[in-house]
Amino acid sequence: MQRRRFRITVNGREYDVAVEEMSEAASPAAPAPQPSSAAAPAPQSAGASARPATLPASAPAPSAADGDEVAQLAGVVVLVDAVAGNTVQQGDRLLLLEAMKMKTPVIASRSGRIIRVLVKAGDAVEGGQPLVTIA
């Protein structure tokens, strides 16, 4: 078995993961060692997959409606560019979130008019929480 390291990006966030490459011939002989050797990389891969799995689970929040742009991750609102009544184009930055000292832009997924802005700078938000409504 050969261990390889990869960097993957999920929803704009980078994760370093370790993967063990196994041949088909080695897999029947390796079931006993696999759990113990998988125990070391499991926290890395579980941590990497747990974050994205958690975010979509909270995405269908009851307050999210059609046209809502939602937070892709939990964090603190650093800057709000969106202003109710203004028009935006798909790809425009609506606001900036900070999580673990990394700043992540929230980008408009559609063009339209901003109907409401639900957060302000300094607000803590959860993944899946509605931030801005675009009609």
Secondary structure as a PSIPRED ss2 file (coil, helix, strand):
# PSIPRED VFORMAT (PSIPRED V4.0)

   1 M C   1.000  0.000  0.000
   2 Q E   0.000  0.000  1.000
   3 R E   0.000  0.000  1.000
   4 R E   0.000  0.000  1.000
   5 R E   0.000  0.000  1.000
   6 F E   0.000  0.000  1.000
   7 R E   0.000  0.000  1.000
   8 I E   0.000  0.000  1.000
   9 T E   0.000  0.000  1.000
  10 V E   0.000  0.000  1.000
  11 N C   1.000  0.000  0.000
  12 G C   1.000  0.000  0.000
  13 R E   0.000  0.000  1.000
  14 E E   0.000  0.000  1.000
  15 Y E   0.000  0.000  1.000
  16 D E   0.000  0.000  1.000
  17 V E   0.000  0.000  1.000
  18 A E   0.000  0.000  1.000
  19 V E   0.000  0.000  1.000
  20 E E   0.000  0.000  1.000
  21 E E   0.000  0.000  1.000
  22 M C   1.000  0.000  0.000
  23 S C   1.000  0.000  0.000
  24 E C   1.000  0.000  0.000
  25 A C   1.000  0.000  0.000
  26 A H   0.000  1.000  0.000
  27 S H   0.000  1.000  0.000
  28 P H   0.000  1.000  0.000
  29 A H   0.000  1.000  0.000
  30 A C   1.000  0.000  0.000
  31 P C   1.000  0.000  0.000
  32 A C   1.000  0.000  0.000
  33 P H   0.000  1.000  0.000
  34 Q H   0.000  1.000  0.000
  35 P H   0.000  1.000  0.000
  36 S H   0.000  1.000  0.000
  37 S H   0.000  1.000  0.000
  38 A H   0.000  1.000  0.000
  39 A H   0.000  1.000  0.000
  40 A C   1.000  0.000  0.000
  41 P H   0.000  1.000  0.000
  42 A H   0.000  1.000  0.000
  43 P H   0.000  1.000  0.000
  44 Q H   0.000  1.000  0.000
  45 S H   0.000  1.000  0.000
  46 A H   0.000  1.000  0.000
  47 G H   0.000  1.000  0.000
  48 A H   0.000  1.000  0.000
  49 S H   0.000  1.000  0.000
  50 A H   0.000  1.000  0.000
  51 R H   0.000  1.000  0.000
  52 P H   0.000  1.000  0.000
  53 A H   0.000  1.000  0.000
  54 T H   0.000  1.000  0.000
  55 L H   0.000  1.000  0.000
  56 P H   0.000  1.000  0.000
  57 A H   0.000  1.000  0.000
  58 S H   0.000  1.000  0.000
  59 A C   1.000  0.000  0.000
  60 P C   1.000  0.000  0.000
  61 A C   1.000  0.000  0.000
  62 P C   1.000  0.000  0.000
  63 S C   1.000  0.000  0.000
  64 A C   1.000  0.000  0.000
  65 A C   1.000  0.000  0.000
  66 D C   1.000  0.000  0.000
  67 G C   1.000  0.000  0.000
  68 D E   0.000  0.000  1.000
  69 E E   0.000  0.000  1.000
  70 V E   0.000  0.000  1.000
  71 A C   1.000  0.000  0.000
  72 Q C   1.000  0.000  0.000
  73 L C   1.000  0.000  0.000
  74 A C   1.000  0.000  0.000
  75 G E   0.000  0.000  1.000
  76 V E   0.000  0.000  1.000
  77 V E   0.000  0.000  1.000
  78 V E   0.000  0.000  1.000
  79 L E   0.000  0.000  1.000
  80 V E   0.000  0.000  1.000
  81 D C   1.000  0.000  0.000
  82 A C   1.000  0.000  0.000
  83 V C   1.000  0.000  0.000
  84 A C   1.000  0.000  0.000
  85 G C   1.000  0.000  0.000
  86 N C   1.000  0.000  0.000
  87 T E   0.000  0.000  1.000
  88 V E   0.000  0.000  1.000
  89 Q C   1.000  0.000  0.000
  90 Q C   1.000  0.000  0.000
  91 G C   1.000  0.000  0.000
  92 D C   1.000  0.000  0.000
  93 R E   0.000  0.000  1.000
  94 L E   0.000  0.000  1.000
  95 L E   0.000  0.000  1.000
  96 L E   0.000  0.000  1.000
  97 L E   0.000  0.000  1.000
  98 E E   0.000  0.000  1.000
  99 A E   0.000  0.000  1.000
 100 M C   1.000  0.000  0.000
 101 K C   1.000  0.000  0.000
 102 M E   0.000  0.000  1.000
 103 K E   0.000  0.000  1.000
 104 T E   0.000  0.000  1.000
 105 P E   0.000  0.000  1.000
 106 V E   0.000  0.000  1.000
 107 I E   0.000  0.000  1.000
 108 A C   1.000  0.000  0.000
 109 S C   1.000  0.000  0.000
 110 R C   1.000  0.000  0.000
 111 S C   1.000  0.000  0.000
 112 G E   0.000  0.000  1.000
 113 R E   0.000  0.000  1.000
 114 I E   0.000  0.000  1.000
 115 I E   0.000  0.000  1.000
 116 R E   0.000  0.000  1.000
 117 V E   0.000  0.000  1.000
 118 L C   1.000  0.000  0.000
 119 V C   1.000  0.000  0.000
 120 K C   1.000  0.000  0.000
 121 A C   1.000  0.000  0.000
 122 G C   1.000  0.000  0.000
 123 D C   1.000  0.000  0.000
 124 A E   0.000  0.000  1.000
 125 V E   0.000  0.000  1.000
 126 E C   1.000  0.000  0.000
 127 G C   1.000  0.000  0.000
 128 G C   1.000  0.000  0.000
 129 Q C   1.000  0.000  0.000
 130 P E   0.000  0.000  1.000
 131 L E   0.000  0.000  1.000
 132 V E   0.000  0.000  1.000
 133 T E   0.000  0.000  1.000
 134 I E   0.000  0.000  1.000
 135 A C   1.000  0.000  0.000
